[in-house]
Amino acid sequence: MKTTRNWLIAYITLYIASLYLFPLTSRILTLSLILAMLIEVPTGFFKNERARRLAALLTGVGLVVIVVYLLSSSIPMIISNISSFGNEIDRILEGERFNRLMARLPESVAVSVKDFFGSLNNVMIGFALDTARKVAASASSWLTGAVLLIIGSVYLLRNKKNFSEKIVPVVFPGCDRESLRDFLGGFNRDLQNYVFQRTIIALSVGTTIGAGAFLLGIPHPLFFAILGAITNYIPYVGVVMTGIPFLLVGNAAHGFWGVFGVIAILLVAGVIDGWVMTPMLMSKRLRMNWFIILVAVIAIGELLGIFGMIIGIPALLFIKRFWSDFVMGRSDGILE
């Protein structure tokens, strides 16, 4: 068991080094593994091997279609709704009610308020334009990366048995086969459980956002439902990524009332994610405290950016399983 532990420590050290030496390659391989497990989620509902393969194929193709749809829709959507935000602020600043309110305030305060709204207008328009330019410039790279992720995921799925039966014994020489099999099998189950729970949460958040947009009469509810679900796989940051185009479209559709409506929808989705679904599914099913999950995601995100926030919980699962198996001598992944 000591040899197994040492080999695992050596490989995790090499992996951490690869994140800085070969950042693109290591990230694509890591995300391919997570995506492979995401593609496997629908296969759990079928027992027939042919049906399982068909479900995996359809899921992979569906993910490619979704990425293309989101990229092709988000750029024109952001650009076309930027001007409406600026026009709404200009309309408020030039409105009679706003000017009467400013007349009651001291001159210095009124000037500060007008400067604030003017600056807010410039910042929002500049930020939205900059975001649209970055998305447009990176669209082809993102699409290429998405295709590579799908290919890598399919390869991992097709060669899963070869990896466990042929590759593992080669890269872990002299190890106790039983302890290694227990650890890798347990960690794989932890990851699959996490991806399944995260998928349930993502679908719940996406449905909430899409239904809210539909009820408030905000255009493109399906787009925002899909965007909200996909970005939810990035803990605590995905809602911000969804919120930028959502706020712009809400403002274009209903003015500032639309903005307030979008904020309310995002708050409800955030409550469902952070205070209902995540504690109920993540904390209880994964047997981890929600505060530890939050700290781990923020800490690893601080080191590795958005990629770190994606792998924060899987990294925590690895540490938890390693500590349980090789420090406490348990094989159930429970720390007590």
C-alpha positions in Angstrom: 0.0 0.0 0.0 2.9 2.3 0.7 4.2 1.8 -2.9 0.8 2.6 -4.3 0.6 5.8 -2.2 4.0 6.9 -3.3 3.2 6.4 -7.0 -0.1 8.3 -6.7 1.8 11.2 -5.0 4.4 11.2 -7.8 1.7 11.2 -10.5 -0.3 14.0 -8.9 2.9 16.0 -8.6 3.6 15.5 -12.3 0.0 16.5 -13.1 0.3 19.7 -11.2 3.6 20.5 -12.9 2.0 19.8 -16.3 -0.7 22.4 -15.6 2.0 25.0 -15.8 4.4 23.4 -18.3 1.8 22.2 -20.8 -1.3 24.2 -19.8 -3.4 23.6 -22.9 -2.7 19.8 -23.3 -3.2 19.1 -19.6 -6.4 21.1 -19.5 -7.9 19.5 -22.6 -7.1 16.0 -21.2 -8.6 16.8 -17.8 -11.8 18.3 -19.3 -12.1 15.4 -21.7 -12.2 13.0 -18.7 -14.9 15.1 -17.1 -16.8 15.4 -20.3 -16.6 11.6 -20.9 -18.3 11.2 -17.6 -20.9 13.8 -18.6 -21.6 11.9 -21.9 -22.0 8.7 -19.8 -24.7 10.2 -17.7 -27.6 9.2 -20.1 -26.1 5.7 -20.6 -27.0 4.9 -17.0 -30.6 4.7 -18.0 -30.0 1.8 -20.4 -28.9 -1.8 -19.9 -28.5 -2.8 -23.5 -24.9 -2.1 -24.7 -26.1 -0.9 -28.1 -28.5 1.5 -26.5 -25.8 2.8 -24.2 -23.5 3.4 -27.1 -26.2 5.2 -29.1 -27.0 7.4 -26.0 -23.3 8.3 -25.7 -23.1 9.1 -29.4 -26.2 11.3 -29.4 -25.1 13.1 -26.2 -21.7 13.9 -27.8 -23.2 15.2 -31.0 -25.8 17.1 -29.0 -23.0 18.9 -27.0 -21.3 19.9 -30.2 -24.6 21.3 -31.6 -25.2 23.2 -28.3 -21.7 24.8 -28.4 -22.2 25.9 -32.0 -25.6 27.3 -31.2 -24.5 29.2 -28.2 -21.4 30.7 -29.9 -23.4 31.7 -33.1 -26.2 33.2 -31.1 -24.4 35.0 -28.3 -22.3 37.4 -30.4 -25.0 39.1 -32.4 -27.3 39.0 -29.4 -24.8 41.0 -27.3 -24.0 43.5 -30.0 -27.6 44.1 -31.1 -28.7 44.8 -27.5 -25.8 47.1 -26.3 -27.3 50.2 -27.9 -30.6 49.7 -26.2 -29.0 49.8 -22.7 -27.3 53.1 -23.5 -30.5 54.5 -24.9 -32.4 53.5 -21.8 -29.9 55.4 -19.5 -30.0 58.4 -21.8 -33.8 58.4 -21.7 -33.7 58.4 -17.9 -31.2 61.2 -17.7 -33.2 63.3 -20.1 -36.6 62.5 -18.5 -38.6 65.2 -16.8 -39.1 63.1 -13.6 -35.4 62.5 -13.2 -34.6 66.2 -13.8 -37.2 67.3 -11.2 -35.6 64.9 -8.7 -32.1 66.3 -9.4 -33.4 69.8 -8.9 -34.3 69.0 -5.3 -30.8 67.8 -4.6 -27.8 69.9 -3.8 -26.0 70.8 -7.1 -22.8 68.8 -6.1 -25.0 65.7 -5.4 -26.9 66.0 -8.6 -23.8 66.4 -10.7 -22.3 63.3 -9.0 -25.5 61.2 -9.7 -25.5 62.3 -13.4 -21.8 61.5 -13.7 -22.4 58.1 -12.1 -25.1 57.1 -14.6 -23.0 58.5 -17.4 -20.0 56.5 -16.3 -22.2 53.4 -15.8 -23.4 53.7 -19.3 -19.9 54.0 -20.7 -18.6 51.1 -18.6 -21.4 48.7 -19.5 -21.2 49.5 -23.2 -17.4 49.2 -23.2 -17.6 45.9 -21.2 -20.2 44.4 -23.5 -18.4 45.4 -26.6 -15.1 44.1 -25.3 -16.8 40.8 -24.3 -18.4 40.5 -27.8 -15.0 41.2 -29.4 -13.3 38.6 -27.3 -16.0 36.0 -27.9 -15.9 36.7 -31.7 -12.1 36.5 -31.7 -12.0 33.3 -29.7 -15.1 31.6 -31.3 -13.1 29.4 -33.7 -10.6 28.4 -31.0 -13.5 27.6 -28.6 -15.2 25.5 -31.3 -11.9 23.7 -32.1 -11.3 23.1 -28.4 -14.9 21.8 -28.0 -14.4 19.3 -30.9 -11.1 18.2 -29.4 -12.8 17.7 -26.1 -15.5 15.6 -27.7 -12.9 13.5 -29.6 -10.8 13.0 -26.4 -13.9 12.0 -24.4 -15.1 9.5 -27.0 -11.5 8.0 -27.0 -11.5 7.7 -23.3 -14.9 6.0 -23.3 -14.0 3.5 -25.9 -10.7 2.6 -24.3 -11.8 2.6 -20.6 -11.4 -1.2 -20.3 -7.9 -1.1 -21.9 -6.9 1.6 -19.5 -7.9 -0.4 -16.4 -6.7 -3.7 -17.6 -3.5 -3.0 -19.5 -2.2 0.6 -18.8 -2.7 0.8 -15.0 -0.5 -2.3 -14.3 2.3 -0.8 -16.4 2.3 2.7 -14.9 1.9 1.4 -11.3 4.6 -1.3 -11.1 5.1 -3.1 -7.8 1.8 -1.8 -6.3 -0.8 -3.7 -4.3 -3.4 -4.4 -7.0 -6.3 -4.6 -4.6 -5.6 -1.3 -2.8 -5.0 0.4 -6.2 -8.2 -1.1 -7.7 -10.2 0.0 -4.6 -8.8 3.5 -4.8 -9.2 4.1 -8.5 -12.6 2.4 -8.5 -13.8 4.5 -5.6 -12.5 7.8 -7.1 -14.2 6.9 -10.4 -17.5 6.4 -8.6 -17.0 9.7 -6.7 -16.4 11.5 -10.0 -19.4 9.9 -11.7 -21.6 10.7 -8.7 -20.4 14.3 -8.8 -21.0 14.7 -12.5 -24.5 13.2 -12.2 -25.4 15.5 -9.3 -24.0 18.5 -11.1 -26.0 17.6 -14.2 -29.2 17.5 -12.1 -28.4 21.0 -10.6 -27.5 22.4 -14.0 -30.8 21.2 -15.5 -32.7 22.7 -12.5 -31.0 26.0 -12.9 -31.4 26.1 -16.7 -35.1 25.3 -16.4 -35.6 28.0 -13.8 -33.8 30.6 -16.0 -35.7 29.5 -19.2 -39.1 29.4 -17.5 -38.5 32.8 -15.8 -37.5 34.4 -19.2 -40.6 32.9 -20.8 -43.0 34.1 -18.1 -41.5 37.6 -18.2 -41.7 37.8 -22.0 -37.9 38.1 -22.4 -36.8 36.9 -25.9 -34.8 33.7 -26.5 -35.8 31.8 -23.3 -34.4 28.5 -24.8 -31.0 30.1 -25.4 -30.8 31.4 -21.8 -32.0 28.0 -20.4 -29.2 26.2 -22.3 -26.6 28.9 -21.4 -27.6 28.8 -17.8 -27.4 25.0 -17.7 -24.0 24.8 -19.5 -22.3 27.5 -17.5 -23.6 26.0 -14.2 -20.8 23.4 -14.5 -18.5 26.3 -13.5 -19.5 26.7 -9.8 -20.4 30.2 -8.6 -19.2 31.9 -11.8 -21.6 30.4 -14.4 -24.5 32.6 -13.2 -22.3 35.7 -14.0 -21.5 34.5 -17.5 -25.2 33.9 -18.1 -26.2 37.2 -16.5 -24.4 39.5 -19.0 -26.4 38.8 -22.2 -29.5 38.1 -20.1 -29.4 41.6 -18.6 -28.9 43.2 -22.0 -31.8 41.3 -23.6 -34.0 41.9 -20.6 -33.3 45.7 -20.8 -33.9 45.8 -24.5 -37.3 44.0 -24.1 -38.7 45.8 -21.0 -36.3 48.6 -20.0 -35.1 48.7 -16.4 -38.1 46.7 -15.3 -36.7 43.9 -17.5 -33.3 44.3 -15.8 -35.0 44.0 -12.4 -36.9 40.9 -13.6 -33.7 39.3 -14.9 -31.9 40.0 -11.6 -34.9 38.4 -9.8 -34.6 35.3 -12.0 -30.9 35.0 -11.4 -31.4 35.4 -7.7 -33.9 32.6 -7.6 -31.7 30.4 -9.8 -28.8 31.2 -7.4 -30.8 30.3 -4.4 -31.9 27.0 -6.0 -28.2 26.3 -6.9 -26.4 27.4 -3.8 -28.9 27.0 -1.0 -31.2 24.2 -2.1 -29.7 21.8 -4.7 -26.0 22.0 -3.9 -26.4 21.4 -0.1 -29.0 18.7 -0.7 -27.2 16.8 -3.5 -23.5 17.7 -3.2 -23.1 17.9 0.5 -25.2 14.9 1.4 -24.4 12.6 -1.5 -20.7 13.4 -1.6 -20.4 13.6 2.2 -18.6 16.9 2.1 -19.4 20.1 4.0 -20.7 22.9 1.7 -18.3 25.4 3.2 -15.3 23.2 2.4 -16.6 22.9 -1.1 -16.9 26.6 -1.4 -13.4 27.2 -0.1 -11.8 24.6 -2.3 -13.5 26.0 -5.5 -12.4 29.5 -4.7 -8.8 28.5 -3.7 -8.2 26.4 -6.7 -9.9 28.9 -8.9 -7.5 31.5 -7.6 -4.6 29.4 -8.8 -5.9 28.2 -12.1 -8.7 30.5 -13.1 -12.0 29.2 -14.5 -10.4 25.8 -15.1 -9.6 25.6 -11.4 -13.2 26.3 -10.5 -14.3 23.5 -12.8 -11.9 20.9 -11.3 -12.1 22.3 -7.7 -14.6 19.7 -6.5 -13.0 16.8 -8.4 -9.7 17.7 -6.8 -11.3 17.8 -3.4 -12.8 14.4 -4.1 -9.4 13.0 -4.9 -7.9 14.4 -1.7 -10.7 13.0 0.3 -10.5 9.6 -1.2 -6.7 9.5 -0.9 -6.8 10.5 2.7 -9.5 8.0 3.5 -7.7 5.1 1.7 -4.0 5.7 2.4 -4.0 7.7 5.6 -7.0 6.5 7.6 -6.9 3.0 6.1 -10.6 3.0 5.0 -11.9 2.0 1.6 -15.3 3.7 1.7 -14.1 7.3 1.1 -15.6 8.5 4.4 -13.6 10.8 6.7 -14.7 10.3 10.3 
